[in-house]
Amino acid sequence: MLDTQSTPDVDAPAGARRPGLVLAVTCLALAVVVSAMASLNVALPDIATQTHATQTQQSWIIDAYSLVFASLLLPAGALGDRFGRRRALIAGLLVYGAASAGATLSTSPDMLIGLRAVMGAGAALVMPATLSTITSTFPREQRARAVSVWAAVAGASGVLGLMASGMLLQSWSWASVFWFNAVLVTVALAGTLAFVPESAERGAPRLDLVGAVLAAGGVATVVYAVIEAPVNGWSSATTLAGLGLGLLLVVGFVLWELRQRHPLLDPRLFRNRRFAAGSLSITMQFFALFGFMFVLMQYLQLLRGDSALRAALSLLAMPIGMVPTSRLSPRLSARFGARGPWTLGLIGLALGLAILAHLGPNSSYPEVAAGLIPLGAGLGLAMPPATTAITDALPPRLQNVGSAVNDLARELGGALGIAVLSSLLNGVYRDHLHPTGVPAHVTEAARSSIAAATAIGGPVLDPARTAFTDGLHIALMAASGVALTAALAVAALLGRKRRRDATDAAD
């Protein structure tokens, strides 16, 4: 099905024989683009004040990045395979850094939305190139450990980005967040030029332009519909039409790719059980992770009254569980097989979310940490084998596309998680809020958000806190159910080792 013989076009700088430095540089570039998904959330109040952004514009300041990022990942990954992963990494960092610097000068929300979209295009070049550079640099016996470091950075960067933004906003304006990104990109670019080797493939086929357009259009339409669904309604004609058109484009992409001699992404790869399990698992993990972060940040700031910095610092309990287990996961997989630690990690993720679902308005921080630690530990166990399963299923010449599939699963999962869990939270909050002794227009205003209810105060406040807690319980239990479903699916797809190896060899 796929040509597994390829000859790397080695055009490496002097530091190419230093895999530790390659890992450090690529993980820094990864951390910058991943943290940008969440780090701007804490700066939105400052941005709204200075740029007079409406609520819809504030949403798109965040979502424009994810929309462009997700829609361009597959084409960008293919460009890296054809023209060189180091070149793709350099180009992506230059685009991302220039847009970050330009964002510091923004005076209108529309300008900021446009620059965030450009940053997403740069990130789409960067993220696949980081993982494919690691898999092509490290020998097979060291690859799982290097991938576990990459996965840990990918998982923890959102939390670290929130924390860094909170610290910057203590002393400076929202523009400091973009300046900080620009500085980190400069360091990553210098490291790439000095230490990262080139791994372009000689004789790479011509880029599948039709497939690239169908993939980008399908993903962009689906993600746009999902992002707008909480506003338009999940059953609205706009949402259903967007999802329908997006799925139609995705089906067209699959049919087109099945007919191509050199497809952008061969759909038959998903017959490989490990590849399918990895893609499904990553999607569901990030559904739970980004949805939970969106919900919990509101809980910490609006119910507990934490500042943006304190709320971000509260999430540091998660890496306490994630970092050691992400280092342990490759060893456990090598000794016992990936199925055990992978499935156990997803169960740990489900357990952590279930514990957090029982938080109340007056819960103490140790109760929050009691859920965050097993959640982080579960992600640390489950992410490395899922990521390794995706990259190991592909030949060297397609490592950037494999990395793009991995990254696309993360982006789609995150966008779905935020949209679905926020919709559940808001729906339950509105349905359960019935304050007594207040005019109807005040009740309706309070139902618009917990922030509005807090501003109104009085007899509205306590019922609003109770209604929000009910919504949090439903949303996080739903996320826990998704993680548990992922555990069952992975266990079923991997099956017994002997049967799985025979099936994958045939595929």
C-alpha positions in Angstrom: 0.0 0.0 0.0 2.7 2.4 0.9 6.3 2.6 -0.2 8.4 2.2 3.0 11.7 2.8 1.2 12.8 6.4 1.3 16.2 8.2 1.3 16.5 11.2 3.5 17.9 14.3 2.0 20.4 15.1 4.7 21.2 18.7 4.8 22.0 19.0 8.5 23.6 21.8 10.4 26.6 21.2 12.6 24.5 20.3 15.7 22.5 17.5 13.9 24.3 14.8 15.9 23.0 16.2 19.2 19.6 14.6 19.6 19.1 16.0 23.1 19.4 19.6 21.7 17.1 18.7 18.8 14.5 17.5 21.3 14.8 20.6 23.4 14.4 23.0 20.5 11.5 21.2 18.9 9.7 20.9 22.3 10.2 24.7 22.8 8.6 25.4 19.4 5.8 22.9 20.3 5.2 24.6 23.6 4.8 28.0 22.0 2.2 27.0 19.5 0.2 24.7 21.9 0.1 27.3 24.7 -1.3 29.9 22.3 -4.6 27.9 22.3 -5.3 28.7 25.9 -3.0 31.4 27.1 -5.0 34.3 25.7 -8.1 33.4 27.7 -6.9 35.2 30.8 -6.1 38.4 28.8 -9.6 38.7 27.2 -10.9 41.2 29.8 -8.0 43.5 29.2 -8.3 43.1 25.4 -12.0 43.9 25.5 -11.4 47.1 27.5 -8.7 48.4 25.2 -10.0 47.4 21.8 -13.8 47.6 22.6 -14.3 44.0 21.4 -17.8 42.6 21.5 -18.5 39.2 23.1 -18.6 37.6 19.6 -15.3 39.3 18.7 -13.7 38.1 21.9 -14.7 34.5 21.0 -13.2 34.8 17.6 -9.9 36.2 19.0 -9.5 32.8 20.6 -11.1 30.6 17.9 -9.6 32.1 14.8 -6.3 30.5 15.8 -7.7 27.0 16.3 -9.8 27.2 13.1 -6.9 28.0 10.8 -4.5 25.7 12.7 -6.8 22.7 12.4 -7.8 23.2 8.8 -4.2 23.5 7.5 -2.5 20.7 9.5 -2.7 18.0 6.8 -1.6 20.2 3.9 1.2 21.7 6.0 2.4 18.3 7.1 2.5 17.2 3.4 4.5 20.3 2.5 7.1 19.4 5.2 7.4 15.8 3.9 8.0 17.2 0.4 10.2 20.2 0.9 11.8 19.4 4.3 10.7 19.3 7.9 13.4 21.7 9.0 12.4 24.2 6.3 8.7 23.9 7.4 9.7 24.5 11.0 11.7 27.6 10.1 8.9 29.0 7.8 6.3 28.3 10.4 8.3 30.0 13.2 8.9 33.0 11.0 5.2 33.4 10.2 4.1 32.8 13.7 6.7 35.2 15.2 5.9 38.0 12.7 2.2 37.7 13.4 2.8 37.8 17.2 4.9 40.9 16.9 2.2 42.5 14.7 -0.5 41.6 17.2 1.2 43.8 19.8 0.4 46.8 17.6 -3.3 45.9 17.1 -5.8 48.7 17.8 -9.0 46.9 16.7 -10.4 43.5 17.4 -10.8 42.6 13.7 -7.1 43.2 13.2 -6.3 41.0 16.1 -8.6 38.3 14.8 -6.8 38.4 11.5 -3.3 38.2 13.0 -4.4 35.3 15.2 -5.5 33.5 12.1 -2.0 34.1 10.5 -0.5 32.7 13.7 -2.6 29.6 13.2 -1.2 29.2 9.7 2.4 29.4 11.1 1.5 26.9 13.9 0.2 24.4 11.3 3.7 24.3 9.8 5.4 24.1 13.1 3.6 21.4 15.0 3.8 18.5 12.6 7.5 19.3 11.9 8.4 19.1 15.6 7.1 15.5 16.0 8.3 14.2 12.6 11.8 15.7 13.3 12.0 13.8 16.6 10.9 10.5 15.0 13.4 10.9 12.2 16.3 12.0 14.5 16.1 9.4 17.2 16.8 5.7 16.6 13.9 3.4 17.1 15.0 2.1 20.5 15.1 5.7 21.9 12.1 7.0 20.0 9.4 6.1 22.5 11.1 8.0 25.3 11.6 11.1 23.1 8.0 10.9 22.0 6.9 10.7 25.7 8.8 14.0 26.4 7.0 15.6 23.3 3.6 14.3 24.5 4.2 15.6 28.1 5.1 19.1 26.7 2.1 19.0 24.4 -0.2 18.1 27.4 1.3 20.6 29.9 1.9 23.6 27.6 -1.7 24.8 27.9 -1.5 25.0 31.7 2.0 26.6 31.5 0.7 29.1 29.0 -2.1 30.2 31.3 0.3 30.6 34.1 2.8 32.6 32.1 0.0 34.9 30.8 -1.3 35.4 34.3 2.1 36.4 35.6 2.7 38.8 32.7 -0.7 40.5 33.2 0.2 41.3 36.8 2.5 44.0 35.6 1.9 44.6 31.9 -1.0 44.8 29.3 -2.3 42.1 27.1 0.3 42.9 24.4 3.0 41.4 26.7 1.6 38.0 26.0 2.3 38.4 22.3 5.8 39.9 23.0 6.5 36.9 25.1 5.5 34.6 22.3 7.8 36.5 19.9 10.8 36.2 22.2 10.3 32.4 22.6 9.9 32.0 18.8 13.2 33.9 18.3 15.0 31.4 20.6 13.3 28.4 19.0 14.3 29.8 15.5 17.9 30.2 16.5 18.0 26.7 18.0 16.4 25.3 14.8 19.0 26.9 12.6 21.9 25.7 14.8 20.9 22.2 15.8 17.9 20.7 13.9 18.8 18.5 10.9 16.9 18.5 7.6 14.9 15.3 6.8 13.3 16.0 3.4 12.7 13.0 1.2 14.2 12.7 -2.2 11.8 11.7 -5.0 8.7 12.8 -3.0 5.6 12.8 -5.1 3.8 15.9 -6.3 1.5 17.5 -3.6 -2.1 16.4 -3.9 -3.7 19.8 -4.3 -7.3 18.6 -4.7 -6.9 16.5 -1.5 -5.3 19.4 0.3 -8.3 21.7 -0.6 -10.9 19.1 0.4 -9.1 18.3 3.7 -8.7 22.0 4.6 -12.3 22.9 3.6 -13.8 19.9 5.4 -12.0 20.4 8.6 -12.5 24.2 8.6 -16.3 23.8 8.0 -16.7 21.2 10.7 -14.7 23.2 13.3 -16.5 26.4 12.4 -19.9 24.8 12.9 -18.8 23.3 16.2 -17.3 26.6 17.5 -20.5 28.5 16.6 -22.9 25.7 17.8 -23.2 27.0 21.4 -24.3 30.4 19.9 -26.5 29.2 17.1 -27.8 26.1 18.9 -26.9 22.5 18.1 -30.2 21.8 16.4 -30.2 25.0 14.4 -30.3 25.0 10.6 -27.0 26.9 10.5 -25.2 24.3 12.7 -26.7 21.3 10.9 -25.9 22.7 7.5 -22.3 23.5 8.5 -21.8 20.0 9.9 -23.4 18.4 6.9 -21.3 20.4 4.4 -18.1 19.6 6.4 -18.9 15.9 6.5 -19.7 15.9 2.8 -16.3 17.5 2.1 -14.6 14.9 4.3 -16.4 12.1 2.5 -15.3 13.6 -0.8 -11.7 13.8 0.5 -11.8 10.1 1.5 -13.2 9.0 -1.9 -10.6 11.1 -3.8 -7.7 9.8 -1.7 -8.7 6.2 -2.3 -8.2 6.8 -6.1 -4.8 8.5 -5.8 -1.5 6.8 -6.4 0.2 9.2 -3.9 -2.6 10.3 -1.6 -2.2 13.2 0.9 -3.5 10.7 3.6 -4.3 7.2 2.7 -7.7 6.3 4.4 -6.6 2.7 4.4 -4.1 3.5 7.1 -7.0 3.4 9.6 -7.3 -0.4 9.0 -4.2 -0.5 11.1 -5.6 -1.0 14.6 -2.8 0.8 16.4 -3.1 3.8 14.1 -6.9 3.9 14.5 -6.6 3.5 18.3 -4.0 6.3 18.5 -6.1 8.7 16.4 -9.3 8.0 18.4 -7.5 8.1 21.7 -5.8 11.4 21.1 -9.1 13.0 19.9 -11.0 11.9 23.0 -8.1 12.8 25.4 -8.0 16.4 24.1 -11.8 16.5 24.0 -11.7 15.9 27.8 -8.6 18.0 28.5 -9.5 21.3 26.7 -13.2 21.0 27.6 -12.3 20.5 31.3 -9.9 23.4 31.3 -12.5 25.7 29.8 -15.1 24.7 32.5 -12.7 24.6 35.4 -11.2 28.0 34.7 -14.7 29.5 35.0 -15.3 27.6 38.2 -12.1 28.8 39.8 -12.5 32.5 38.8 -16.3 32.9 39.1 -17.3 30.6 41.9 -14.1 30.5 44.0 -13.2 34.1 43.2 -9.6 33.3 42.3 -7.6 35.8 40.2 -6.5 34.8 36.7 -3.0 34.1 38.0 -4.2 32.1 41.0 -6.6 30.1 38.8 -3.7 29.3 36.4 -1.4 28.3 39.3 -4.1 26.0 40.6 -3.7 23.8 37.6 -0.1 23.1 38.4 -1.3 20.0 40.4 -1.9 18.4 37.0 1.7 18.2 35.9 2.6 16.7 39.3 0.8 13.6 38.1 1.6 14.0 34.4 5.4 14.4 34.3 6.5 11.3 36.1 3.9 9.0 34.4 4.8 10.3 31.0 8.4 9.3 31.7 7.3 5.9 33.0 4.9 5.1 30.2 7.5 4.0 27.6 9.1 1.7 30.1 5.8 0.1 31.0 4.8 -0.2 27.4 8.2 -1.9 26.5 7.8 -4.4 29.3 4.1 -5.2 29.3 2.9 -3.9 26.0 1.1 -0.6 25.2 -2.4 -1.8 25.9 -2.1 -2.0 29.7 -0.7 1.5 30.5 -2.6 3.1 27.7 -6.0 1.8 28.9 -5.1 2.4 32.5 -4.2 6.1 31.7 -7.5 6.7 30.1 -9.3 5.2 33.1 -7.2 7.5 35.3 -8.3 10.5 33.2 -11.9 9.4 33.6 -11.5 9.1 37.4 -9.9 12.5 37.7 -12.8 14.1 35.8 -15.4 12.3 37.9 -13.8 13.6 41.1 -13.7 17.2 39.7 -17.4 16.8 38.7 -18.3 16.7 42.4 -16.8 20.1 43.3 -19.1 22.6 44.9 -19.1 26.4 45.4 -17.2 26.1 48.7 -14.8 23.2 47.8 -11.3 23.6 49.1 -8.2 23.5 46.9 -7.1 20.0 48.1 -10.4 18.8 46.7 -9.5 20.3 43.4 -6.0 18.8 43.5 -7.5 15.4 44.3 -9.0 15.4 40.8 -6.2 17.1 39.0 -3.4 14.7 40.0 -5.0 11.5 38.7 -6.2 13.4 35.6 -2.6 14.4 34.9 -1.3 11.0 35.7 -3.8 9.4 33.3 -2.8 11.8 30.5 0.9 11.1 31.1 0.3 7.3 30.8 -2.0 7.5 27.8 -0.5 10.2 25.5 2.9 8.6 24.7 1.6 5.2 23.5 -1.2 6.9 21.5 1.3 9.3 19.8 3.8 6.5 19.2 1.2 4.3 17.6 0.4 6.9 15.0 4.0 7.7 14.1 5.1 4.1 14.0 2.4 3.1 11.6 3.9 5.3 8.8 7.1 5.0 6.8 9.8 7.6 7.1 8.7 9.6 4.1 5.3 10.2 5.6 6.3 11.1 9.1 5.1 14.7 8.7 1.7 13.6 7.6 1.5 11.2 10.5 2.4 14.0 12.8 -0.3 16.2 11.2 -2.9 13.4 11.8 -1.8 13.4 15.5 -2.0 17.1 15.7 -5.3 17.3 13.8 -6.8 14.8 16.3 -5.7 17.1 19.1 -7.2 20.2 17.5 -10.5 18.6 16.6 -10.8 17.0 20.0 -10.1 20.3 21.8 -12.5 22.3 19.7 -15.2 19.6 20.2 -14.5 19.5 23.9 -14.9 23.2 24.5 -18.0 23.5 22.3 -19.8 20.4 23.7 -18.9 20.9 27.4 -19.6 24.6 27.3 -23.0 23.9 25.7 -23.8 21.4 28.4 -22.7 23.7 31.1 -24.7 26.7 29.8 -27.8 24.7 29.0 -28.0 23.2 32.5 -27.2 26.5 34.1 -30.0 28.3 32.3 -32.5 25.4 33.0 -31.7 25.2 36.7 -31.6 28.9 37.5 -35.0 29.9 39.0 -34.5 32.7 41.5 -37.5 33.7 43.5 -38.7 37.2 44.2 -37.0 39.0 41.3 -38.4 40.5 38.0 -38.4 38.3 34.9 -36.0 40.6 33.1 -33.5 40.3 35.9 -33.8 36.5 35.9 -33.2 36.5 32.1 -30.1 38.7 32.5 -28.8 36.3 35.2 -29.3 33.3 32.9 -27.0 34.8 30.3 -23.9 33.9 32.3 -22.7 33.2 35.8 -20.6 36.4 35.5 -23.8 38.4 34.9 -25.5 36.8 37.9 -22.5 37.6 40.1 -22.7 41.3 39.0 -26.4 41.4 39.8 -25.9 39.7 43.2 -28.6 39.8 45.8 -31.2 37.0 45.7 -29.9 35.9 42.3 -26.4 34.9 43.5 -26.9 31.8 45.5 -29.3 30.1 43.0 -26.9 31.0 40.2 -23.9 29.4 42.1 -26.0 26.2 42.6 -27.2 26.1 39.0 -23.6 26.6 37.8 -22.4 23.7 40.0 -25.1 21.5 38.5 -23.9 22.4 35.0 -20.3 21.7 36.0 -21.3 18.3 37.3 -23.1 17.3 34.1 -20.3 18.7 31.8 -17.4 17.0 33.6 -19.3 13.7 34.1 -19.8 13.8 30.3 -16.1 14.3 29.8 -15.4 11.4 32.2 -17.7 9.2 30.1 -15.9 10.2 26.9 -12.5 9.2 28.5 -14.0 5.9 29.7 -15.4 5.2 26.3 -11.9 5.8 24.8 -10.5 3.3 27.3 -12.9 0.6 26.2 -12.4 1.4 22.5 -8.6 1.3 22.8 -8.7 -2.1 24.7 -11.0 -3.5 22.0 -8.9 -2.2 19.0 -5.6 -3.4 20.4 -7.0 -6.8 21.5 -4.6 -9.5 22.1 -1.0 -8.9 20.9 -0.7 -11.9 18.7 -4.0 -11.2 16.8 -3.2 -7.5 16.5 0.3 -8.0 15.1 -1.1 -10.4 12.5 -3.8 -7.9 11.5 -1.5 -5.0 11.3 1.1 -7.0 9.3 -1.6 -7.9 6.8 -2.7 -4.3 6.5 
